[in-house]
Amino acid sequence: MKPVIKTGICSYGMSGKIFQAPFIEAHPGFELSAIVERHKSDSLKRYPDIKLYRSVEELCADDNIELIIVNTPGYLHFEHARSALSAGKNILVEKPFTISVREAEDLMELANKKKLQITVYQNRRYDGDFKAVKKTVDENLLGDLRYVKISHDRYRIQYSGKEHKEGGLPGAGVIFDIGPHLIDQALQLFGWPQAIFADIWKMREEVKATDYFNLILYYEKLRVHLSASMVSREQEWGYVLHGMKGSFFQKRSDLQETQLMAGAVPSLQNWCIPAGKPDGLLHTELNGEVIRKETTAAPGNYMGLFDDLYRSLTAGEKNPVPPQEGLNTIRIIDAGFRSVNERKIVLLN
């Protein structure tokens, strides 16, 4: 009989409601045992059998809990992850892993000392659109790549009221919210860059935190632009790749978040409804023939992350997102701010 991992969640905001609890509840290898809500009791309406705690400290003190999901605001990740590790729990930490390089290194040192596992929640690796891009790169359909742009634009001109995302709290701003996803995807596709040049800016006057960034990652024969903004009413292609043989364009078309918010129940099978129409364009040369065709990405499945995590914890398989990879995204963000402050290209070790 396969072991069941008793799991607790540190917060029941959007992350807990949409991206964490439904997957833990649906995966046969996990048991959703406890959730922290400081004031409300909303989680009990959907999960009446769980324990409801009023603080992360109470959750960490539960001897039955084996895995804790740290999904509180980014500036609290270090504090809550450290508490969970100190209590002997493995942890799954939402992005950003931490908001500083030193915090990430301290958590990694503690986990190694206690022989515990840290996994960083990078669910966008399991988006259908990103998988289509990765397949194109892995199969070398475009020849040697020279220019890539990965963007994630939104149209939200009003302040959301979320101080930890758009206010003056540490770790606020789109560079800490969307940045870890785009940076992680670039590192997954192309590895560690040689240097970075950054523009990090505030577009909306009523918002305290920066809400725009453009990062240029320098590779020997490749430039990768990563960008996000909050005033884009008309959406561009999410991924643009140009190589010596051809080009590939891919829309941000993954519908998992939309369907989860509408009440869809995830599973290990393909539960997400396909987009139903082409969302990409491939124009390249294959076997001496020039082709130009529309493409359609297969649905993604965030359950893949949880299944990979389960097999890592129970069967010794590879950690799906080890903490070093979470640290690397923070190193890029840190170098980006240095580039802005010093107005220069920053070399990366």
N, C-alpha and C positions, 0 to 999 in steps of 0.2 A: 504494500500500500504506500502510495507516494505521500511524503510529509506535507502538511499544511502549515503555511507561515502566517502566524497571527500578526496582523498589521494594524497600526494606528496612524491617523492622519492629523497633522497639527492645526489645520484650519479648514473651515467649510465655506470659504468664499467661492468664487468662480472656479478656481483651480481644483478645489476639493470636490465641488458638485459635479463638474463637467469632465475633468481630465484624470481624476484620481479614483474617487470612490466607486464609480460605475465599473471601472476595470478591475479593481480589487475584488468587488462583489461578484463579478462575472467569471473571473479566472478560478478554475477548480483548485489551484495550488495555493491560493491565498484565502485567508479569512478576515473579513472586515470586522475588527474587534472593537475599535474605539475611535472616536472623533473628538477634537477639541472645538468647542464653541464658547467664547468668553461670556456671552450674554444671552444669545438665542438658543433655541432647541430645534432648529429646522431639520437637522440630520435625523432626528428620531422619527419624523413623519415618514421618511423614505426607508430608513433602516432601524426599525423599532427594537432590534435585538442587540444593538451595539451598546457599549458603555459610553456615556457622555461625560467628558471632563471639561473643566472650566479653565484649565491652564496646561501649558506644555509640560510643566514640572510634574503635574499629576499623571500625565500620560507616560512620561519617562519612568515614573516610579512603579508602573504596572509591570510586575515580574513576568506576566504571561506574554507581553508584547515582544516580538522578535525583530520586527521591521517597523521603522517610523518614517513616514513621508514628511519631509520638511518643506512645506508649501506656504509658509508665512511670507510677508513682504521681504524683499531681498536684503534690506539692511538688518533683518533679524535672523537671516540664515546662519550666520556664524554662531550666534548665541544658542539657537535652538539645536543646530547640528551638534555642537559641542556637548550640550546637555544630553542628547540622545546617545552619542558615542560614550560619554562618561558613564552612562547607565548600562552600557553593554549591548546597545542595539545597533544592528545594521541600519543604514539610512539610504533613502532615495531623496535627493535634494533637487527641488525645482531650480530652473535657471533664473537668474544667474547663480552659479554655484556659491559664490560669495561676491562681495563688492570690492575686495582688494586682494592682491596677490598674497600678502602676508597671511590673511585669514585663511585662504585656501591651503597654503602650505602648513599652517598650524593644524588644521583639521586632518590633513593627510598624515601628518606625523602622529597625531593621536590615534587615528584608525590603525596605522601600522603597529603602534605600540600595543593596542588592545586586540589586534588580529580581527578587526571588523571590516566590513565592506562599505565603501561609499560608491553609490551610483548617481550620476547626474541625469536629471530628467530632460533629455533632448528628444522630445517626441516628434519634432519636425523631420527627423531622419526617416520617419515612417509615413510621411506624406506621400501620396501617390504621385504628385507632380515632381517632387524631389527625386523619387525613385526613377522616374522616367529620365530625368537629367543625368543621374548617376549611371544608368544603363547606357546612355548615349556616350558618356565619357569613357566608361569601362570598355566599351566595344570599339572605341577609337573611330567612331563614324564620321568625325569631322577632321581627321588628321591632327597635326600638331596645333594645339590651341594657342591663340595669340591674345584674344580679348574676351573676357567674360564679365557679365553684369548680373548681379543678384540683387533684387530690390523687393521691398515690401512696403507699399504705400497704402495709406488710409485717408479717409475724409472725415475728420473729427475736429471741427473748427472751434468747438466749445470745450472749456475745461471740464474734465470728467468728475472732478471732486475727489479723486483718489490721490491723497497727499503722497503716498509712497510711490506712485507712478508718475505723477505730473506736478507734484509740489516741491517743497524744499528739503525733503528728507534725503539722507544719504542713499545713493543708489537709484534715485529717481531719474526719469528720462528715458527716451526711446532707445538710447545706446545700450542701456542695461535691460530693457524689455525685449526689443526685437533684435538688437545687436547680437546677443549670444546665439540665436538661431542662425542668422546669416553667416556669422564668423565660423560657427561649427560646421555648417555645410561647406563653406569654402575650404576649411582644413580637411574635411573628409574627402573632398574631391581632389585637392591639389597639394596637400601637405603644408609644412611650415614655410611661410614666405621669408624673403630676405630683408624686406623693409616695408614701412607703411607711411603713408601721408594721409592726413585726416582733416575733415571739415566737420565740426560738431557745433550746432547752432540752435537758436530758439526762434521759431517762426511765429508763434502765437503770443501776443502781448500779455494775455491774462494768465498764461502758464509760466510757472517758475522754472521748471526743468527744461533742458534742451529737448527739442522734439523733431530734430532733423540730424542726419549724419550722412556723410559720404566718405568711405574709407577706400583708399587705393592700396591694394596689396601687390608688392613687387616680387615677381619670380624672374628667373633668369631670362626666359623668353615668353613671358606671359604677364598680363596685367589683369587683375581682378578688382572690379568696383563693387562695393557693397553699400547699399543706400536704403534709407527709410525716411518717410516724411508723413505728415498728418494733414496735408491740405491738397490731396490729389483726388479730386472728384472723378476724374476719368483714369482708369487703371491702365498701366502699361503692362507689357510682358513681365512676368516675375523673374524669368531666367532668359538671358540672351547669351549665346555662345557662338563665337566665330573662330574657325580653324582654317588651316591651309587648304582643306578640301571642301569645307562647307560650313553651314550655319544651322543652329537649332534654336527655336523659340518655344518657350513653354509658359503657359498661363498658370497663375496660382488658382488651381481648380479643385483642390482637395476639399471634400464636403464633410469631413468627419466632425469638425467643430460645429458646423451648422446643424447637422443631424443629431449630434449629442444634445445641443441646446433645445432641440425640438422633442427630446425624450427618447431617442434611439438607444437601444440596449446593445452594447458591444459584445463581441465574442471572439473566439480564436479563429472562426471562419470569416469569410468576407461579408461583413455585416453592412458595410457602407455602400449606399446606392451609387452607382457610377454617374458621372456628370451627364452622360448620354449624348454628347456631341464632341467633335474634335476640339482639343485644347492646346495643340502644339503644331509646329511647322518644321519639317526637316527638308533642307535644301543642300544636297551634297553629291559627291561622286562615289559610287560603289561599283567595284569591278569594272571600271572604265566607263560606266554609264552615269550620266547626270540625272538625278531624280529630285523632284520637288513634290512633297506630299504632306497632307495633314495627318496628324497623329492624335491618338487618344490615350491618355495615361490610365492605367488600371487603378482601381481604388486602393488607397493606403489602409493601414490598420495599426493604430497605436497599441493595440493589444500585443503586437510583436515585441515592443519594448518590455512589457510586463512578463511576457513568456520568456524572453531572453534573460531577464532579471531572475526569474524563478529558477531557471536551469543553472544559472551562475551560482545562486545561493545553495542549491540542493545537490547539484551534480558536478560542481567544480568547473563548469564551462566558463568561457570568457565573459568578463564583466562587459555588458553592452556599452556602457559609457563610463569608463574609469575616471577617477577624479583628476588625473593628469590632463585629460581632455577638457574638463571643466576649467581647470587652472589655465590652460592655454587660451581659452576665450577671454579670460580676465586679463591675461598678459597683453593680448591684442588691444583690448579696450584701454588699458593703462597706457600703452604706447601711443594709442590714438590721441588721448588727452595731452600727452607730452608733445606730440606733433603739433597740435593746435596751439599750445602754450608757447612753444619754441619756434613755431612757424617754419618748420623744416621737415624733411624726410627723416624718419627715425629708423636706424638700423636695428634689426632683430637678431638676437643670438640664436 
